[in-house]
């Protein structure tokens, strides 16, 4: 059963500077922490428009009421909402005995902190880009990385030289060794880890080992198992969890959550915003996902379909 820590003997006032991060430190911690839970405190509408892959939406107005659902093991990371709301959320965590948490004040600050470290362009690719620009008869051409998101953790990547125009007003520019890289603002959350190199044909190619699309085939059961093995379980493994497919019946998938996922207070969020999205996006035959886990040690009290 969930219990808050005894904080009656805390003799230190909350110091926001011990928990507030720069954008670079935020991304670095998210990438390297063994167990990390990222929460977006903006409205559901803003979250739908753009958010960090793997983040859970928890609007600030519901934050304090949901504190009992927060995981005590692992790092909690917060962003969005605004400086005042983030300070308040951080103080709520502190007052309830949480130690391992950090935040950045706004989503805009987070996205604005993107720099050249997010993209790795090989020297061969850099030389090729400069050559193409020198040989081109068009002026004001720059490199554009195009990211087409498919699921929460999958996207297609491409790269091309494009003529600068007013259409690039919604893009950011990243300079890498005198090469200007343009990326749309809505694609920024998926940029970290992007690589640019030459393929076997000597053509420019953009890809992201952590986000690239893999075609799947086989029966519906085999496809779901592939998604669980390649996407879902690596994600929940950081929480000590595992998700298993029990059966597929009438276009419905029945899953069981084990390990750290069994009895977890965040299981509804994990199912709705994580597992369900990953499976449905890649396997359109599936209409509903059911969690049949015995979370409370009874007789499957959560035998309910996720909302469509």
Backbone as a ProteinNet text record, in pm:
[ID]
protein_1_A
[PRIMARY]
XXXXXXXXXXXXXXXXXXXXXXXXXXXXXXXXXXXXXXXXXXXXXXXXXXXXXXXXXXXXXXXXXXXXXXXXXXXXXXXXXXXXXXXXXXXXXXXXXXXXXXXXXXXXXXXXXXXXXXXXXXXXXXXXXXXXXXXXXXXXXXXXXXXXXXXXXXXXXXXXXXXXXXXXXXXXXXXXXXXXXXXXXXXXXXXXXXXXXXXXXXXXXXXXXXXXXXXXXXXXXXXXXXXXXXXXXXXXXXXXXXXXXXXXXXXXXXXXXXXXXXXXXXXXXXXXXXXXXXXXXXXXXXXXXXXXXXXXXXXXXXXXXXXX
[TERTIARY]
85.4	0	88.7	43.8	120.8	121.9	238.1	250.4	344.7	306.9	396.9	505.8	620.4	728.7	694.4	754.1	737.5	827.4	765.2	844.5	835.4	791.3	772.1	902.9	1015.8	1142.7	1222.3	1157.2	1226.7	1255.2	1381.3	1417	1468.4	1459.5	1506.2	1388	1393.3	1291.1	1315.1	1208.4	1219.6	1301.2	1405.4	1490.9	1472.8	1405.3	1372.7	1498.5	1607.8	1730.6	1792.3	1754.6	1806.9	1737.6	1629.1	1549.4	1523.6	1545.1	1520.1	1638.7	1609.8	1713.6	1709.2	1823	1826	1773.9	1743	1692.3	1793.4	1921	2024.2	2033.1	2029.7	2037.2	1911.1	1797.3	1671.4	1676.8	1715.3	1723.9	1829.7	1941.1	2049.3	2002.5	1931.9	1884.1	1779	1689.4	1586.2	1648.6	1758.7	1823.7	1903.6	1959.3	2053.4	1996.7	1886.2	1831.4	1781.9	1803.2	1761.1	1609.2	1544.1	1399	1353.1	1276.4	1233.2	1086.8	1013.1	872.5	857.9	819.1	807.5	660.4	627	490	481.1	385.3	355.9	236.2	255.8	151.7	62.6	73.4	-11.6	-150	-237	-371.8	-365.2	-470.6	-475.6	-473.1	-528.6	-529	-387.4	-309	-170.3	-86.4	-114.8	-42.3	-63.8	-187.4	-218.7	-145.1	-123.8	-55.7	90.7	157.4	299.1	343.8	424	478.1	600.1	675.2	790.6	745	808.1	773.1	787.8	686.8	691.4	640.5	608.3	558.5	411.9	372.6	233.8	170.7	48.5	-20.4	-92.8	-55.8	-119.9	-138.4	-249.4	-272.3	-255.6	-198.5	-163.6	-282.1	-401.3	-516.8	-551.2	-500.3	-524.8	-403.4	-294.9	-169.2	-176.4	-223.2	-223.6	-316.6	-429.2	-522.9	-466.7	-367.2	-310.2	-178.9	-139.9	-9.1	6.8	-103.7	-94.5	-61.1	-76	-46.1	99.3	171.7	308.7	400.1	489.5	583.8	691.9	720.4	823.5	961.7	968.1	1097.8	1123.5	1237.2	1270.3	1264.1	1308.1	1312.2	1184.6	1123.1	1006.7	1054.1	1013.1	1052.5	927.2	922	804.5	841.4	747.9	767	630.4	629.9	508.4	429.4	327.6	237.3	275.6	402.4	445.6	525.9	608.8	700.9	629.1	523.7	452.2	393.2	332.5	271.3	376.3	489.6	595.3	656	676.6	727.7	631.6	501.2	400.5	399.7	407	407	530.1	645.7	769.9	760.2	701.2	688	591	487.2	392.4	464.3	549.8	626.5	716.8	785.4	877.2	803	691	613.7	556.7	544.3	491.2	600.6	724.7	832.8	907.1	879.3	953	1089	1192.2	1328.4	1382.8	1355.6	1414	1317.3	1322.2	1239	1309.2	1274.5	1332.4	1232.6	1255.9	1161.8	1228.3	1162.1	1197	1068.2	1076.4	956.5	849.5	885.4	783	825	726.6	753.1	836	808	881.4	1029.4	1058	1197.3	1267.8	1194.5	1251.3	1285.2	1189.3	1210.3	1313.9	1314.6	1410.1	1553.5	1572	1706.5	1770.5	1701.8	1756.6	1876.9	1985.1	2105.5	2169.2	2290.7	2359	2385.8	2383.3	2410.4	2299.6	2184.9	2072.8	2089.3	2179.7	2197.1	2343.1	2364.9	2499.7	2511.8	2587	2608.1	2750.3	2763.9	2897.6	2975.9	3108.6	3193.4	3167	3142.8	3112.1	2982.9	2883.9	2756.2	2773.8	2855	2879.3	2945.3	3044.8	3112.5	3015	2928.7	2832.1	2731.8	2686.1	2590.9	2653.4	2777.2	2845.2	2865.8	2894.4	2912.9	2782.8	2672.4	2542.3	2503.3	2530.9	2495.8	2580.1	2708.1	2796.8	2759	2711.4	2676.5	2536.3	2456.4	2318.4	2311.2	2219.9	2198.7	2101.8	2039.1	1943.6	2016.5	1972.3	2027.7	1943.1	2002.1	1929.9	1872.9	1946.7	1903.9	1964.4	1883.1	1930.3	1882.9	1942.9	1909.6	1787.1	1689.9	1571.1	1558.5	1548.4	1521.3	1371.3	1308.3	1163.4	1133.1	1054.3	1020.2	870.4	830.3	687.9	659.8	593.9	568.5	458.3	477.7	380.7	315.1	397.5	346.3	425	398.5	465.7	617.2	668	812.1	862.9	786.3	827.8	802.8	896.4	882.1	966.7	926.4	1005.9	1088.9	1213.6	1305	1353.1	1359.8	1414.9	1488.4	1570	1649.9	1658.1	1651.8	1661.5	1701.5	1757.7	1786.4	1658.8	1626.8	1503.7	1529.2	1453.7	1461.9	1395.1	1464.9	1407.4	1285.1	1181.2	1057.6	987.7	874.6	796.1	744.5	739.2	689.4	778.1	900.2	993.6	985.3	882.5	865.6	840.6	780.4	750.5	860.4	980.7	1095.7	1200.2	1287.1	1404.2	1525.7	1631.1	1754.2	1866.6	1937	2049.8	2174.7	2277.4	2402.1	2502.1	2550	2649.6	2762.4	2874.9	2991.3	2954.7	2887.1	2847.2	2740.5	2675.2	2560.9	2435.5	2338.9	2215.4	2113.6	2067	1968.4	1833.9	1730.6	1596.4	1509.3	1437.5	1349.1	1219.5	1105.5	978.3	964.2	900.8	886.3	810.6	711	632.1	710.4	822.7	904.9	1017.7	1041	1154.6	1158	1042.6	1049.2	1108.5	1108.7	1158.2	1297.9	1362.3	1489.7	1608.9	1606.5	1721.6	1765.7	1892.9	1945.9	1945.5	1900.9	1896.4	2037.4	2055.2	2183.7	2166.1	2266.2	2266.8	2394.9	2380.5	2497.3	2467	2563.4	2542.8	2507	2407.6	2371.7	2461.6	2430.2	2514.4	2518.7	2416.2	2411.5	2479.6	2534.9	2599.4	2503.1	2380.2	2277.5	2263.3	2221.7	2199	2082.8	2100.7	1996.8	1989.5	1868.5	1846.5	1772.4	1813.1	1747	1771.8	1694.9	1709	1695.9	1804.7	1800.8	1694.3	1658	1559.3	1416.5	1398.9	1265.1	1224.9	1314.8	1287.6	1179.8	1102.7	994.5	1049.4	996.6	1029.9	902.2	903.4	785.2	764.7	641.8	612.1	513	521.2	434.5	397.4	324.1	281.2	137.3	93.9	-41.9	-58.5	-183.3	-209	-139.5	-145.7	-79.2	71	130	274.4	311.8	227	253.5	246	145.7	133.4	253.1	293.8	408.7	534.4	546.6	662	663.2	546.4	536.6	568.8	519.3	548.1	698.1	759.7	902	992.1	958.1	1046.9	1020.7	897.3	864	813.6	713.3	646.3	734.7	783.1	857.7	991.2	1063.1	1181.6	1147	1027.5	984.2	948.5	865.7	821.2	927.5	1029.2	1136.1	1209.9	1216.1	1283	1208.1	1081.4	1002	994.9	1068.1	1061.9	938.7	875.3	750.4	766.1	660.1	655.6	509.6	485.5	350	345.4	245.5	231.8	98.5	98.5	-23.7	-85.5	-209.9	-278.5	-352.8	-429	-499.4	-554.5	-589.2	-658.4	-790.3	-900.1	-1032.2	-1124.1	-1188.2	-1283.5	-1223.4	-1101.7	-1030.5	-998	-998.6	-961.6	-837.1	-745.5	-623.9	-633.9	-601.6	-608.1	-465.4	-428.6	-292	-287.1	-171.7	-147.6	-22	-31.4	81.5	143.4	273.8	341.1	457.5	524.1	639.1	598	674.3	646.2	517.9	458.9	333.8	211.8	224.9	109.9	78.7	-41.1	-83	-33.9	34.2	87.3	-27.4	-17.2	-120.9	-129.3	-23.6	-22.4	-61.3	-115.8	-141	-240	-342.1	-439	-373	-280.6	-208.6	-116.9	-47.3	42.6	-33.4	-152.7	-232	-284.3	-346.2	-413.7	-316.9	-211.7	-122.3	1.6	25.5	144.5	114.4	80.4	63.9	-44.3	-159.6	-270.3	-232.7	-167.2	-128	-30.6	68.2	169.4	108.9	20.3	-37.8	-135.3	-228.9	-330.3	-270.6	-165.4	-105.3	-41.8	10.7	80.1	-3.5	-109.4	-193.3	-338.6	-385.6	-519.7	-632.3	-603	-707.8	-757.9	-673.4	-710.8	-799.5	-916.6	-1012.9	-1008.2	-976.1	-974.4	-867.1	-811.3	-710.1	-767.9	-761	-813.5	-699	-701.7	-608.7	-680	-634.2	-699	-610.8	-522.8	-432.2	-505.7	-465.2	-518.7	-439.9	-469.7	-391.3	-406.7	-521.6	-547.5	-546.3	-501.3	-494.4	-629.4	-730.4	-863.4	-884.4	-1005.3	-1037.9	-1054.5	-943.3	-941.1	-1036.5	-1017.1	-1109.2	-1102	-996.1	-982.8	-1009.7	-1098.9	-1132.2	-1220.3	-1155.3	-1227.2	-1153.8	-1228.6	-1163.3	-1111.3	-1003.2	-955.5	-1053.3	-1057.4	-1148.6	-1101.3	-1196.1	-1160.2	-1142.6
-119.3	0	124	227.3	351	424.8	469.3	549.3	666.1	782.8	895.9	881	940.8	938.6	1027.3	994.9	1077.9	1200	1317.4	1438.4	1533.3	1481.8	1567.1	1625.1	1558	1605.7	1686.7	1724.3	1805.2	1943.8	1982.5	2111.3	2209.1	2172.1	2258.7	2311	2438.6	2496.8	2451.2	2445.7	2405.8	2508.2	2461.3	2547.1	2508.6	2593.3	2562.3	2541.8	2607.1	2597.7	2457.7	2377.8	2241.4	2147.3	2193.7	2105.2	2159.5	2288	2346.1	2319.9	2276.7	2240.2	2329.2	2340	2400.6	2296.5	2339.3	2246.2	2135.4	2172.1	2072.8	1968.9	2014.3	1922.8	1836.6	1894.7	1820.8	1702.5	1729.6	1623.3	1520.1	1567.2	1476.7	1382.3	1436.2	1353.5	1254.9	1301.5	1212.4	1095.4	1121.9	1019.7	920.9	965.4	882	820.6	873.7	821.7	678.8	595	455.2	442	516.4	517.7	662.4	697.1	835	840.5	932	954.3	1101.9	1130.3	1268.1	1308.2	1421.2	1470.3	1607.8	1621.5	1747.5	1809.9	1927.7	1989.2	2085.9	2088.1	2175.4	2113.1	2186.1	2136.5	2019	1939.3	1825.4	1871.8	1990.7	2044.4	2076.3	2142.7	2173.6	2046.9	1950.3	1823.8	1751.9	1754.9	1687.1	1749.7	1880.3	1949	1906.2	1902.1	1864.2	1836	1732	1698.9	1609	1593.1	1504.2	1359.6	1280	1137.8	1070.2	994.4	921.9	999.8	1128.7	1210	1177.2	1188.9	1170.5	1307	1324.5	1451.4	1453.7	1549.1	1567.9	1718	1774.7	1918.6	1965.8	2083.2	2131.9	2133.7	2165	2174	2040.2	1930.3	1797.8	1743.2	1821.2	1769.2	1730.3	1820.8	1792.8	1676.8	1667.5	1557.8	1422.8	1425.8	1301.6	1264.6	1338	1317.2	1175.5	1114.9	979.8	876.2	912	818.9	827	925.4	945.9	832.1	786.3	680.8	733.4	660.3	703.4	653.7	550.6	501.3	556.3	620	677.7	829.1	890.3	1035.6	1087.9	1185.7	1253.4	1381.9	1403.8	1523.3	1594.4	1724.9	1804.4	1913.3	1945.1	2060.1	2114.8	2238.6	2300.5	2373	2444.1	2508.9	2650.3	2677.5	2810.9	2804.3	2905.6	2904.7	2894	2971.6	2971.2	2833.9	2772.3	2640.7	2533.8	2542.3	2443.1	2455.8	2578.7	2599.2	2537.7	2560	2506.8	2354.9	2295.4	2149.7	2089.8	2153.4	2105.6	2112.4	2219.5	2233.7	2130.4	2097.9	1994	1860	1828.6	1704.5	1704.3	1815.2	1825.9	1810	1877.6	1873.6	1734.9	1652	1517.5	1411.5	1455.9	1361.5	1310.5	1365.4	1322.8	1391.6	1315.2	1369.1	1381.4	1279.2	1273.9	1331.8	1462.9	1526.9	1651.9	1691.4	1810.1	1865.6	1988.6	2051.3	2161.5	2198.6	2317.3	2396.7	2528.3	2608.7	2596.2	2604.2	2599.1	2504.9	2462.2	2378.7	2457.2	2585.8	2669.9	2678.6	2687.2	2689.8	2559.6	2450.2	2319.2	2307.9	2342.1	2332.6	2434.8	2551.3	2654.6	2619.2	2518.3	2477.4	2376.4	2343	2247.5	2309.2	2231.5	2282.9	2176	2202.1	2114.3	1974.9	1959.3	1828.3	1727.4	1774	1685.2	1614.5	1664.8	1610.2	1572.3	1454.6	1407.6	1397.6	1488.3	1487.6	1441.8	1331.7	1279.2	1378.5	1367.4	1457.5	1440.4	1315.7	1291.7	1361.9	1356.5	1422	1573.7	1628.4	1772.6	1817.3	1742.3	1775.3	1766.6	1665.8	1645.7	1761.3	1805.5	1916.6	2043.9	2072.3	2192.1	2185.9	2066.1	2048.5	2074.1	2019	2039.1	2186.4	2257	2398.7	2480	2444.9	2517.2	2492.7	2371.8	2335.6	2381.9	2417	2455.9	2595.4	2610.5	2741	2826.6	2765.4	2835.9	2902.8	3022.7	3093	3066.6	3093.9	3082.8	2942.7	2841.6	2705.2	2658.2	2594.9	2541.5	2397.8	2329.3	2189.1	2180.5	2100.6	2081.5	1934	1906.9	1771.5	1761.3	1667.6	1650	1525.8	1543.5	1433.3	1411.5	1294.7	1258.4	1157.3	1203.1	1115.4	1015.1	892	784.8	743.1	722.4	686.5	765.7	737	807.2	796.1	684	661.7	617.5	644.7	607.4	721.9	742.4	849.7	819.5	877.2	871.4	998.4	984.5	1097.5	1110.5	1233.9	1259.3	1392.9	1416.8	1539.6	1587.5	1718.8	1774.5	1921.3	1969.1	2110.8	2180.9	2292.3	2362.6	2512.1	2576.5	2720.9	2788.3	2883	2954.5	3033.2	3029.5	3102.3	3136.1	3203.7	3240.6	3118.1	3004	2880.7	2832.7	2885.2	2841.6	2925.9	3009.3	3091.9	3005.7	2887.2	2796.6	2692.5	2725.6	2636.3	2700.6	2618.6	2670	2639.2	2713.9	2695.5	2654.8	2548.4	2499.1	2502.9	2569.6	2581.1	2474.4	2397.6	2293.6	2311.3	2360.6	2382.2	2459	2572.3	2661.6	2601.9	2497.8	2441	2470.5	2535.4	2570.2	2458.3	2400.9	2293.9	2349.7	2331.9	2378.9	2262.4	2282.3	2179.1	2246.2	2189.5	2248.1	2237.7	2337.2	2341.5	2220.5	2173.3	2059.5	1928.7	1926.8	1806.1	1802.5	1913.8	1924.3	1814.3	1775.4	1670.2	1538.9	1518.5	1393.5	1408	1521.9	1549.4	1484.3	1474.2	1425.5	1287.5	1274.4	1146.7	1130.1	1232.3	1223.9	1220	1134.8	1121.9	1150.5	1213.7	1240.7	1183.4	1101.4	1037	1008.4	951.2	909.7	762.2	724.4	583.4	515.3	390.6	313.3	373.2	451.3	515.4	651.8	690.4	819.7	934.9	904.8	1006.9	1041	1163.8	1204.9	1127.4	1088.8	1013.2	1059.1	1085.1	1121.1	1007.3	973.3	865.8	885.1	816.9	821.9	679.6	622.1	482.7	458.2	562.6	546.3	565.1	614.1	651	595.4	529.4	489.7	382.6	391	296.9	160.8	55.3	-80.6	-147.1	-195.8	-262.7	-395.5	-422.9	-548	-629.7	-760	-849.2	-968.2	-1063.4	-1180.8	-1167.4	-1260.5	-1257.2	-1137.2	-1104.6	-992.8	-1017.4	-1141.9	-1176.3	-1152.9	-1192.8	-1175.6	-1027.6	-949.2	-805.8	-737.2	-773.5	-715.1	-754	-879.9	-925.2	-849.4	-819.9	-743.6	-604.2	-537.9	-403.9	-408.5	-511.5	-525.7	-544.4	-630.7	-661.4	-542.4	-470.8	-367.3	-228.6	-200.8	-65.7	-58.9	-140.2	-128.2	-175.8	-299.3	-354.2	-284.7	-237.9	-157.6	-30	24.8	146.1	116.7	14.3	-14.1	-88.2	-142.8	-212.9	-119.2	10.7	107.9	126.2	83	89.4	-46.6	-145.2	-280.3	-354.9	-307.7	-368.4	-452.6	-525	-605.5	-620.4	-619.8	-633.6	-757.5	-842.5	-967.6	-971.8	-1030.5	-1051.7	-1184.9	-1180.9	-1304.2	-1363.9	-1279.1	-1328.5	-1213.4	-1242.2	-1149	-1213.3	-1141.9	-1196.6	-1085.4	-1108.2	-1012	-872.7	-865.1	-739.3	-663.3	-736.1	-680.6	-752.5	-676	-734.4	-732.8	-844.8	-858.4	-869.1	-772.1	-763.3	-782.8	-828.7	-842.1	-763.6	-680.2	-598.9	-663.9	-689.9	-755.1	-674.6	-728.2	-660.1	-528.4	-423	-291.8	-229.8	-285.3	-231.1	-282.5	-398.3	-455.9	-374.8	-321	-240.2	-96.6	-56.1	80	180.2	291.7	393.1	465.7	454.8	523.2	430.2	313.2	213.8	261.8	338.2	388.2	482.4	566.1	657.8	580.5	481	399.1	329.9	277.8	206.7	301.2	411.2	500.6	580.2	638.4	726.7	655.8	534.9	464.1	340.3	232	102.1	105.8	162.7	166	241.3	355.6	435.6	359.1	294.5	221.7	107.3	32.2	-84.2	-42.4	47.5	86.8	157.5	236.2	310.3	217.7	104.3	14.1	-106.2	-133.7	-248.8	-201.6	-144.7	-85.4	-185.5	-314.5	-414.9	-416.7	-371	-373.1	-252.5	-279.9	-174.3	-132.2	-224.4	-192	-272.7	-213.2	-278.8	-299	-421.2	-452.6	-489.2	-431.4	-467.9	-566.7	-692	-794.7	-833.5	-742.3	-768.3	-769	-858.6	-862.8	-762.4	-632.6	-527	-525	-563	-550	-683.8	-788.3	-918.5	-988.2	-930.5	-991.9	-1068.8	-1071.5	-1145	-1048.5	-1002.6	-914.2	-795.6	-709.3	-597.7	-491.1	-493.1	-389.7	-443.8	-533.9	-591.1	-491.6	-387.5	-280	-241.9	-203.8	-160	-19	11.3	148.9	230	361.4	446.2	459.7	460.9	476.5	622.8
0	0	0	-73.1	-82.3	51.2	94.3	216.1	190.7	239	231.7	336.4	309.9	406.2	526.1	639.2	758.1	742.6	727.9	704.7	824.1	936.1	1052.9	1105.5	1072.9	1125.5	1023.5	912.4	813.2	869.6	867.4	925.5	820.5	693.9	586.9	506.1	475.2	389.7	245.9	169.6	30	-47.9	-117.5	-198.2	-344.4	-419	-557.8	-642	-606.5	-685.4	-683.3	-584.9	-577.7	-675.6	-737.6	-821.7	-962.5	-984.2	-1115.7	-1208.2	-1330.7	-1426.6	-1550.6	-1617.3	-1750.4	-1849.1	-1969.5	-2070.5	-2098.9	-2110.3	-2139	-2027.7	-1901.9	-1788.4	-1779.9	-1816	-1812.8	-1909.6	-2034.6	-2134.4	-2096	-2043	-2002.6	-1892	-1793.7	-1683.2	-1730.5	-1819.2	-1871.5	-1947.8	-2014.3	-2095	-2011.2	-1898.8	-1823.8	-1695.9	-1643.7	-1517.8	-1535.2	-1434	-1441.6	-1440.4	-1352.8	-1346	-1351.7	-1453.2	-1466.8	-1509.8	-1448.2	-1480.4	-1516	-1639.9	-1686.3	-1691.4	-1629	-1625.7	-1690.3	-1781	-1848.5	-1777.8	-1716	-1633.8	-1710.9	-1843	-1922.5	-1942.5	-2008.1	-2035.6	-2133	-2134.4	-2226.3	-2371.4	-2397.9	-2534.5	-2580.8	-2495.1	-2529.6	-2541.4	-2455.4	-2457.2	-2589.9	-2640	-2765.3	-2882.8	-2877.8	-2987.4	-2996.4	-2882.9	-2881.9	-2739.5	-2722.6	-2591	-2606.9	-2500.6	-2505.8	-2515.6	-2600.6	-2609	-2472.7	-2434.4	-2308.5	-2188.7	-2207.5	-2096.3	-2066.7	-1940.2	-1898.1	-1875.2	-1922.8	-1903.9	-1769	-1684.7	-1555.3	-1535.2	-1586.7	-1573.3	-1429.3	-1412.6	-1279.4	-1184.5	-1234.5	-1144.4	-1079.8	-1137.2	-1079.3	-1005.4	-1003.3	-952.2	-804.9	-720.8	-577.1	-543	-612.8	-587	-631.6	-721	-774.6	-707.8	-604.2	-543.4	-489.8	-444.6	-388.2	-493.5	-622.7	-731	-777	-727.6	-773.3	-727.6	-815.9	-777.9	-685.5	-577.6	-483.6	-524.7	-607.8	-654.5	-793.9	-812.5	-941.7	-938.4	-1048.1	-1060.8	-1124.6	-1061.8	-1117.8	-1183.5	-1308.9	-1381.5	-1430.9	-1409.2	-1443.7	-1543.8	-1631.9	-1720.7	-1761.3	-1816.6	-1868.1	-1763	-1807.7	-1714.1	-1677.8	-1661.8	-1620.3	-1492.4	-1472.2	-1359.4	-1225.4	-1205.2	-1077.6	-1048.4	-1149.1	-1130.3	-1104.8	-1174.5	-1154.1	-1016	-969.1	-833.6	-731.8	-753.2	-660.4	-662.3	-782.4	-794.1	-727	-747.6	-685.6	-533.3	-481.5	-336.8	-279.8	-356.5	-313.5	-300.2	-397.3	-390.3	-266.9	-246.5	-132.7	-0.7	12.7	137.3	165.9	60.4	78.8	83.8	102.4	127.5	7	-111	-229.8	-233.7	-266.6	-270.4	-412.7	-493.9	-627.7	-730.5	-748.7	-850.1	-901.7	-1022	-1083.8	-1184	-1228.5	-1320.7	-1400.9	-1508.4	-1585.2	-1597.3	-1593.9	-1572.8	-1681.5	-1809	-1913.3	-2025.4	-2101.3	-2218.7	-2320	-2331.9	-2425.5	-2387.6	-2258.1	-2212.4	-2247.1	-2234.3	-2264.4	-2412.4	-2497.4	-2641	-2687.7	-2623.6	-2661.1	-2627.4	-2544.5	-2505.6	-2598.8	-2706.9	-2803.5	-2873.6	-2885.7	-2950.5	-3039	-3083.1	-3178	-3122.1	-2990.6	-2931.4	-2961.1	-3010.4	-3039.4	-3173.8	-3258.6	-3392.8	-3414.5	-3470.7	-3502.7	-3654	-3715	-3859.8	-3886.9	-3958.4	-3986.8	-4071.6	-4066.3	-4145.2	-4294.3	-4338.4	-4479.6	-4519.1	-4430.2	-4458.8	-4462.4	-4372.2	-4371.4	-4501.9	-4546.7	-4672.7	-4789.5	-4787.8	-4896	-4900.2	-4783.6	-4776.8	-4833.1	-4793.7	-4842.3	-4993.4	-5042.7	-5186.1	-5260.7	-5209.3	-5273.5	-5276.9	-5169.3	-5163.4	-5260.7	-5273.1	-5365.2	-5510.8	-5539.6	-5677.1	-5716.5	-5617.9	-5646.2	-5708	-5803.2	-5866.1	-5784.9	-5686	-5600.7	-5483.8	-5451.4	-5335.9	-5211.9	-5095.6	-4967.1	-4942.7	-4980.1	-4951.1	-4819.2	-4738.6	-4611.9	-4595.4	-4500.4	-4475.9	-4383.8	-4422.8	-4340.8	-4303.6	-4173	-4126	-4101.9	-4170.9	-4162.5	-4079.8	-3975.5	-3886.5	-3890.7	-3935.6	-3942	-3831.3	-3726	-3612.1	-3643.7	-3598.4	-3619.2	-3488.4	-3387.8	-3255.8	-3152.8	-3025.6	-2917.3	-2926.4	-2976.3	-2979.6	-3117.3	-3220.8	-3355.2	-3452	-3544.9	-3642.2	-3765	-3877.9	-3999.9	-4011.2	-4054.4	-4065.2	-4209.8	-4258.3	-4391.1	-4388.9	-4489.6	-4494	-4637.9	-4655.8	-4790.6	-4785.3	-4896.9	-4911	-4955.1	-4889.5	-4922.4	-4930.4	-5019.4	-5034.4	-4913.9	-4853.1	-4740.8	-4783.8	-4701.4	-4732	-4601.7	-4615.5	-4497.3	-4425	-4494	-4432.6	-4318.4	-4311.1	-4208.4	-4080.8	-4072.9	-3953.4	-3830.6	-3850.2	-3739.9	-3720.5	-3763.4	-3749	-3658.9	-3602.9	-3533.1	-3618.6	-3597.9	-3673.1	-3578	-3615.3	-3535.6	-3622.8	-3577	-3653.5	-3610.7	-3709.1	-3684	-3784.9	-3738.2	-3825.5	-3952.4	-3933.9	-4043.3	-4135	-4089	-4161.3	-4079.6	-4142.4	-4073.4	-4092.9	-3982.1	-3984.3	-3939.6	-4021	-3988.9	-3943.5	-3834.1	-3779.7	-3735.7	-3773.3	-3731.6	-3580.4	-3520.6	-3375	-3322.5	-3397.5	-3350.9	-3352.9	-3427	-3436	-3333.8	-3265.7	-3174.5	-3067.7	-3008.8	-2906.2	-2956.4	-3088	-3145.2	-3207	-3182.7	-3248.9	-3179.6	-3047.8	-2973.2	-3020.8	-3055.2	-3102.4	-3253.5	-3327	-3472.9	-3531.4	-3630	-3698.6	-3846.5	-3907.5	-4051.6	-4108.8	-4212.7	-4273	-4419.3	-4490.1	-4628.3	-4630.4	-4710.5	-4722.4	-4825.2	-4857	-4948.5	-5088.2	-5123.7	-5255.5	-5256.1	-5141.7	-5133.2	-5115.6	-5073.1	-5054.1	-4906.1	-4880.5	-4742.7	-4681.3	-4557.3	-4488.1	-4342.6	-4295.1	-4155.1	-4087.3	-3967.1	-3893.9	-3745	-3666.9	-3521.7	-3468.9	-3418.7	-3371	-3265	-3192.1	-3085.8	-3131.9	-3255.6	-3299.4	-3435.9	-3504.9	-3642.9	-3652.5	-3761.2	-3785.3	-3828.7	-3771.6	-3813.2	-3862.7	-3986.1	-4040.1	-3967.5	-3928.2	-3859.5	-3941.2	-3928	-4004.2	-3916.6	-3975.8	-3901.6	-3856.5	-3774.5	-3722.2	-3629.5	-3596.4	-3505.6	-3371.8	-3323.4	-3197.7	-3206.7	-3318.4	-3336.6	-3346.7	-3411.8	-3423.5	-3287	-3208	-3074.3	-2988.9	-2997.6	-2919.6	-2959.3	-3088.1	-3136.3	-3074.4	-3073	-3014.3	-2865.1	-2797	-2654.6	-2631	-2711	-2693.1	-2728.3	-2837.9	-2889.5	-2832.2	-2790.1	-2745.4	-2602.1	-2572.1	-2442.3	-2327.8	-2335.9	-2222.4	-2196.1	-2298.7	-2267.2	-2190.5	-2215.8	-2146.7	-2000.6	-1977.7	-1840.7	-1760.8	-1828.6	-1756.9	-1662.6	-1700	-1613.6	-1482.5	-1478.9	-1356.6	-1288.7	-1343.3	-1289.4	-1334.2	-1443.2	-1488.7	-1613.6	-1646.5	-1768.1	-1809.7	-1941.4	-1994.5	-2082.5	-2059.6	-2134.4	-2207.6	-2326.2	-2402.9	-2362.6	-2316.1	-2278.8	-2396.7	-2468	-2585.7	-2667.2	-2791.1	-2879.4	-2918.7	-2895.9	-2924.3	-2972.5	-3086.6	-3142.7	-3154.7	-3206.2	-3228.9	-3098.7	-2989.2	-2859.9	-2808.4	-2747.6	-2690.5	-2538.5	-2476.1	-2330.9	-2276.7	-2192.8	-2142.8	-1992	-1946.1	-1802.6	-1767.8	-1664.2	-1618.9	-1495.5	-1501.6	-1390.3	-1337.3	-1235.8	-1176.8	-1114.5	-1143.8	-1087.9	-1138.2	-1245.3	-1299	-1222.7	-1158.9	-1089.7	-964.6	-959	-845.3	-849.8	-957.5	-968.7	-980.7	-907.2	-911.3	-1044.5	-1127.1	-1255.4	-1370	-1340.6	-1444.1	-1549.4	-1509.2	-1605.8	-1705.7	-1656.6	-1743.7	-1837.8	-1783.3	-1864	-1976.3	-1944.2	-2043.3	-2149.6	-2109.4	-2202.3	-2288.2	-2225.9	-2299	-2353.1	-2309.9	-2354.3	-2436	-2368.4	-2433.4	-2540.4	-2507.9	-2603	-2730.2	-2714.2	-2830.2	-2918.6	-2857.6	-2933.5	-3014.2	-2951	-3017.5	-3127.4	-3096.1	-3193.8	-3315.2	-3293.3	-3403.7	-3506	-3461	-3552.5	-3593.6	-3518.9	-3550.3	-3550.5	-3661.4	-3667.4	-3648	-3660.1	-3639	-3494.3	-3403.7	-3262	-3230	-3172.7	-3140.4	-2993.9	-2904	-2761.4	-2691	-2585.2	-2503.2	-2364.1	-2312.4	-2179.9	-2084.7	-1968.4	-1861.8	-1770.1	-1768.4	-1686	-1567	-1528.5	-1417.2	-1284.2	-1195.9	-1059.4	-975.1	-992.3	-928.1	-776.4	-728.2	-584.3	-511.1	-577.9	-513.4	-505.5	-573.6	-575.5	-703.4	-747.9	-868.9	-986.6	-1038.9	-1154.7	-1142.2	-1042.3	-1022.6	-1130.5	-1211.5	-1313.3	-1453.6	-1465.9	-1596.4	-1671	-1723.7	-1790.3	-1917.6	-2022.8	-2146.7	-2132.8	-2204.1	-2208.3	-2291	-2266.5	-2341.3	-2483.8	-2575.7	-2716.7	-2751.1
[MASK]
++++++++++++++++++++++++++++++++++++++++++++++++++++++++++++++++++++++++++++++++++++++++++++++++++++++++++++++++++++++++++++++++++++++++++++++++++++++++++++++++++++++++++++++++++++++++++++++++++++++++++++++++++++++++++++++++++++++++++++++++++++++++++++++++++++++++++++++++++++++++++++++++++++++++++++++++++++

